[in-house]
Amino acid sequence: MKISVDRRRCEGYGICAETAPQLMHLDDEGELVLDVEELRPEHAPDASSAARVCPVAALSIRDDS
């Protein structure tokens, strides 16, 4: 599984980073940084939660298996 961010949609609210701080954070300019792009199975619930709470639907998760 992979997580990605649509930079054109992301407005830097940071709700996703608060929801899954082990997977992502906001940098000093308020840009979202994905610390993990290749998701391990144990990351899937937190990644899904982060994508779900994004108010602009900028995060997507895909299963490449």
N, C-alpha and C positions, 0 to 999 in steps of 0.2 A: 504494500500500500504506500501511496505517496500523498503528501499534502502540498498544495501550492496556493499562492496568493495572486490574485488579479490586482496588479499595482494600479491600474486605472480606476478600480472601484474602491480600493482601500482608502479610508479617510483618517486612519490613525486613532480611532476611538480607544483601542487597547483592551477592550472587553475580552477578546480572544486570548490575549497575553495574560490577563488576570485568571482566566479559566484554565489555561494550560501553560503555566510558566516554565515547565520543563521542556516545552517544545518550541516556544517563541517568546520574543520580547520586543519592546519598542526601543529603537536607538535614541540617541540624543536629539535627533531631528524629528522624532515622532514617527519614523518609518518602521514598519513591521519587519522584523528579521526572523526568519525560520531557522531555529537552531538544529532542527531535525527535519529532513525532507523525506527520507526513507523511513517509514513507520514500522516499528516492531509491533507485534500483536498486542503487547501490553500498553502501547501508546494509543491504540485505536479509540478507546472510549473517550479519552481526553481530547483527541483531535476532533472527533465527531462533535463533542460538546462545544469546542472552540468555534467550529464552523457554524454550528447551529445558533450561537449567540451573536454572531457578526450581524450588525444591523444593516449592512450593505451587501451581504452575501459575497464577500471578497475571497473567502477561503473555499477550496474544493478538495475533496479527498477522492482518490481513484484507486481501484484495485487492479494492479497490473499483472496479476497471476493468471 
